[in-house]
Amino acid sequence: MKADVINEKLTFSKVDTTKRYYMINLSGERMGDYEICENVRKKWESGVSSDGNSNGNVNYDCTFDLKNKIIRWDDKNESHFNDFYLSNIITSQLLLYRLICMFRAHPEIEQDPYKTIWWLTIKHRKSGKKLTFGEWKGASGFWLPESSHTELKQPFKSDLEELLLFLVSDQIPHPYDRCTAGQIA
C-alpha cells in the first residue's frame, strides 16, 4: 500500500491538537526527585522473573485519591468521588517507561499477546514478595497472588502504596537532569 493511501485512511479524532500532553500532564518545570526515587528503589529489587503466580485481584481493590495523596483500599464496587484506578491515571506505555527509568529493568514480552503485551516484575526486599506490573487489554495494572487487600501484610502494603503513588507523581525522574519521566527536556 502506498504511503498516500495509508495516510488517507488515518484519523486523529482522539488527539486534542491544542494540548501537548495527555492523561498525566507532563508540561512545565523539571520536578524529578532523585532522593525520593532512591529511597523508594531501595525497598525493591529489579531483574526478577515472574513466577506466573500473580493473578489475584488486589489491583481492583486499589484506588488513588490524588487530592489527599493516598491509596484507598476498598472492597470491590465501592467508589469514592476523588478516586481513580491506576489505569485511569497512567497509560500502560507511560507506566512501562517509568518502571524502566526507575529500575533499569527489562519487561517480559508475551509471545501470544492476545490480551497482554508486557509484564515487569520486581521483588520487595524485606518480604521477598513479588509484584508484577503490566498491561491487560491495553490498561495499566499490577498483580499479586492475593485476591483481597486484606491479605497484604506490613511493611509490604505501605511500601507498595509509596511505590504506586510515586509512579504516578510529578517527581518520578528520568535519569537526565531532573526531568519527570515522560517529559521532554
Secondary structure, DSSP 8 states (H G I E B T S, - for coil): --HHHHHHH---TT--TT-S--SS---SS----HHHHHHHHTTEEEEE---S----SGGGGEEEETTTTEEEE--TT---TTEE-HHHHS-HHHHHHHHHHHH----EE-SS-SS--EEEEEEETTT--EEEEEEETTEEEEE-S-SSGGG--TTHHHHHHHHHHHHTSTT-B-SSTT-BTT---
